[in-house]
Amino acid sequence: MSQKITQNLKTLRKQISKKRKPNQTIKLVAVTKTRSAEQICTAIGAGVSSIGENRVQEAEKKFPQIATIDTVEKRLIGQLQSNKIKKAIKLFDTIDSVDSTRLANKISKASATIKKKQRVLIQVNTSNENTKGGFEKENIDEMLLCFNFENIKIEGLMTIGPAEPDKHKRKKAFMQLRKTFSKINAKLPSDKKMTEISMGMSGDFLIGVECGSTMVRVGTAIFGERE
């Protein structure tokens, strides 16, 4: 298993390197939902420097079992419930699923109590699917309100591609995130401008890279199918 994870990571890095533009930097986030502490340790040993967990409860149980956990960036990539905010800001370096001004405000207030400026990404629903969370792509002004909260640092935007496998629809959704990113950045002062565009998962990370992603979230292509 460990050999397979190491080989998968090599393959992924080659694929990303071939697809990215010369000045494009891509962060590879290993999605570790349901993966064992042993599997995560192997990935970290093979050079993974950022991991993404979907659930606060799972991270809370698993992180103490990983000896090298402090050497990696820990990202919450799943939906965050209000009653888990206090735990999330203690466990994670960044929360990548801020889908409302209400949640952004609550994270900011909770972060203030521990004197932390919480790094976050704003989630945008670029495919207009009811099953997905996130701000509607038209709500630029609403997203801009999030930049007024003092104890969060908004580093960029995140989206999840459409559920259907149509490459053109996925590309359209990803290009929409780039447009939204540019529109928001054009309205921000230089000290608040965003740098990250997180789009692309195991099934569409190369489309994400092609569309200007700076960060891809990959689980199955690293660890194999979930049991």
Number of C-alpha atoms within 10 A of each C-alpha: 11 16 10 13 19 19 13 18 21 14 14 17 12 11 13 19 15 10 14 19 13 8 6 13 15 20 16 22 23 28 26 23 19 15 16 13 18 14 17 25 17 18 24 20 13 16 12 20 17 20 24 25 22 19 18 22 12 14 22 15 10 16 16 12 14 15 11 13 19 10 11 14 15 22 25 25 24 17 18 20 11 12 8 12 20 16 14 25 22 13 17 20 18 23 27 27 25 28 21 19 19 12 17 25 20 17 26 24 20 20 21 15 10 11 10 15 20 22 20 23 27 24 27 29 24 26 21 15 13 8 7 18 20 21 21 18 19 12 11 15 10 13 22 14 13 21 18 14 16 14 22 26 19 25 17 21 25 30 26 23 28 21 12 8 11 10 13 10 15 23 19 15 24 30 20 19 28 18 12 19 22 13 12 17 17 11 13 13 8 9 6 13 18 18 13 19 26 30 28 27 23 16 14 20 24 21 21 26 25 17 22 22 27 20 21 25 24 23 22 17 19 22 22 12 8 9 5
